[in-house]
Amino acid sequence: MLEQEVKELIIDVLQLEDISPEDIDSEAPLFVEGLGLDSIDALEIGVALQKRYGITLAAESQETRRHFASVRALAAMIEANRKK
């Protein structure tokens, strides 16, 4: 399942050793609340998504901010944009 892959990617890229994929709520915010990620984390995740799925994200776009709202939003964006 793509949401599971995204959770594993976030944990791997950010080296969140104390968190398992099951600990991450797919609907929870990734920034501020929820996982409490910051802009550097977003950049690292964005690079990893680009490498793994071949998608490009505009750093300061409002649309990109919406995609990073939650794991579920990221998974939906990947599904819609990944290069086959």
Short mmCIF file of the C-alpha atoms (twelve columns), coordinates in Angstrom:
data_MODEL
# 
_entry.id   MODEL 
# 
loop_
_atom_site.group_PDB 
_atom_site.id 
_atom_site.type_symbol 
_atom_site.label_atom_id 
_atom_site.label_alt_id 
_atom_site.label_comp_id 
_atom_site.label_asym_id 
_atom_site.label_seq_id 
_atom_site.Cartn_x 
_atom_site.Cartn_y 
_atom_site.Cartn_z 
_atom_site.pdbx_PDB_model_num 
ATOM 1  C CA . MET A 1  0.000  0.000  0.000   1 
ATOM 2  C CA . LEU A 2  1.343  3.395  -0.989  1 
ATOM 3  C CA . GLU A 3  0.595  5.038  2.377   1 
ATOM 4  C CA . GLN A 4  2.736  2.382  4.077   1 
ATOM 5  C CA . GLU A 5  5.573  3.080  1.589   1 
ATOM 6  C CA . VAL A 6  5.343  6.820  2.295   1 
ATOM 7  C CA . LYS A 7  5.480  6.219  6.061   1 
ATOM 8  C CA . GLU A 8  8.527  3.984  5.656   1 
ATOM 9  C CA . LEU A 9  10.195 6.567  3.406   1 
ATOM 10 C CA . ILE A 10 9.604  9.355  5.963   1 
ATOM 11 C CA . ILE A 11 11.021 7.217  8.782   1 
ATOM 12 C CA . ASP A 12 14.031 6.194  6.680   1 
ATOM 13 C CA . VAL A 13 14.848 9.637  5.251   1 
ATOM 14 C CA . LEU A 14 14.480 11.437 8.579   1 
ATOM 15 C CA . GLN A 15 16.042 8.602  10.587  1 
ATOM 16 C CA . LEU A 16 13.111 8.468  13.004  1 
ATOM 17 C CA . GLU A 17 14.380 5.433  14.881  1 
ATOM 18 C CA . ASP A 18 11.797 5.618  17.666  1 
ATOM 19 C CA . ILE A 19 8.809  5.597  15.295  1 
ATOM 20 C CA . SER A 20 7.280  2.715  13.343  1 
ATOM 21 C CA . PRO A 21 4.941  3.107  10.344  1 
ATOM 22 C CA . GLU A 22 2.052  2.046  12.592  1 
ATOM 23 C CA . ASP A 23 2.776  5.046  14.853  1 
ATOM 24 C CA . ILE A 24 2.069  7.490  12.027  1 
ATOM 25 C CA . ASP A 25 -1.601 8.343  11.483  1 
ATOM 26 C CA . SER A 26 -2.257 8.705  7.742   1 
ATOM 27 C CA . GLU A 27 -4.597 11.634 8.431   1 
ATOM 28 C CA . ALA A 28 -2.428 13.418 11.011  1 
ATOM 29 C CA . PRO A 29 -0.626 16.627 10.050  1 
ATOM 30 C CA . LEU A 30 3.039  16.154 9.197   1 
ATOM 31 C CA . PHE A 31 4.035  19.666 10.289  1 
ATOM 32 C CA . VAL A 32 3.662  21.567 13.561  1 
ATOM 33 C CA . GLU A 33 1.188  19.097 15.097  1 
ATOM 34 C CA . GLY A 34 1.322  15.388 14.316  1 
ATOM 35 C CA . LEU A 35 4.917  14.463 13.476  1 
ATOM 36 C CA . GLY A 36 6.091  18.038 14.013  1 
ATOM 37 C CA . LEU A 37 8.266  18.173 10.899  1 
ATOM 38 C CA . ASP A 38 9.910  21.375 9.669   1 
ATOM 39 C CA . SER A 39 10.882 22.839 6.287   1 
ATOM 40 C CA . ILE A 40 14.240 21.028 6.212   1 
ATOM 41 C CA . ASP A 41 12.407 17.740 6.764   1 
ATOM 42 C CA . ALA A 42 10.039 18.634 3.910   1 
ATOM 43 C CA . LEU A 43 12.980 19.296 1.609   1 
ATOM 44 C CA . GLU A 44 14.564 15.935 2.459   1 
ATOM 45 C CA . ILE A 45 11.270 14.116 1.929   1 
ATOM 46 C CA . GLY A 46 10.731 15.980 -1.357  1 
ATOM 47 C CA . VAL A 47 14.146 14.877 -2.658  1 
ATOM 48 C CA . ALA A 48 13.438 11.283 -1.626  1 
ATOM 49 C CA . LEU A 49 10.040 11.352 -3.348  1 
ATOM 50 C CA . GLN A 50 11.653 12.711 -6.499  1 
ATOM 51 C CA . LYS A 51 14.257 9.934  -6.492  1 
ATOM 52 C CA . ARG A 52 11.853 7.114  -5.707  1 
ATOM 53 C CA . TYR A 53 8.773  8.117  -7.695  1 
ATOM 54 C CA . GLY A 54 10.115 10.537 -10.312 1 
ATOM 55 C CA . ILE A 55 7.867  13.391 -9.235  1 
ATOM 56 C CA . THR A 56 8.911  17.023 -9.035  1 
ATOM 57 C CA . LEU A 57 7.584  19.413 -6.398  1 
ATOM 58 C CA . ALA A 58 7.728  23.197 -6.433  1 
ATOM 59 C CA . ALA A 59 9.249  24.233 -3.100  1 
ATOM 60 C CA . GLU A 60 7.119  27.286 -2.342  1 
ATOM 61 C CA . SER A 61 3.884  26.340 -4.068  1 
ATOM 62 C CA . GLN A 62 0.623  26.333 -2.082  1 
ATOM 63 C CA . GLU A 63 -0.276 23.108 -3.885  1 
ATOM 64 C CA . THR A 64 2.898  21.458 -2.559  1 
ATOM 65 C CA . ARG A 65 1.987  22.599 0.947   1 
ATOM 66 C CA . ARG A 66 -1.391 20.873 0.569   1 
ATOM 67 C CA . HIS A 67 0.302  17.671 -0.613  1 
ATOM 68 C CA . PHE A 68 2.498  17.665 2.502   1 
ATOM 69 C CA . ALA A 69 -0.521 18.029 4.805   1 
ATOM 70 C CA . SER A 70 -0.564 14.314 5.703   1 
ATOM 71 C CA . VAL A 71 0.680  10.903 4.626   1 
ATOM 72 C CA . ARG A 72 -2.655 10.312 2.870   1 
ATOM 73 C CA . ALA A 73 -2.309 13.575 0.898   1 
ATOM 74 C CA . LEU A 74 1.264  12.673 -0.113  1 
ATOM 75 C CA . ALA A 75 0.191  9.190  -1.217  1 
ATOM 76 C CA . ALA A 76 -2.655 10.626 -3.316  1 
ATOM 77 C CA . MET A 77 -0.299 13.122 -4.966  1 
ATOM 78 C CA . ILE A 78 2.252  10.380 -5.730  1 
ATOM 79 C CA . GLU A 79 -0.459 8.169  -7.205  1 
ATOM 80 C CA . ALA A 80 -1.668 11.005 -9.438  1 
ATOM 81 C CA . ASN A 81 1.786  12.152 -10.586 1 
ATOM 82 C CA . ARG A 82 4.261  9.325  -10.554 1 
ATOM 83 C CA . LYS A 83 5.970  8.487  -13.800 1 
ATOM 84 C CA . LYS A 84 5.208  4.946  -14.804 1 
# 
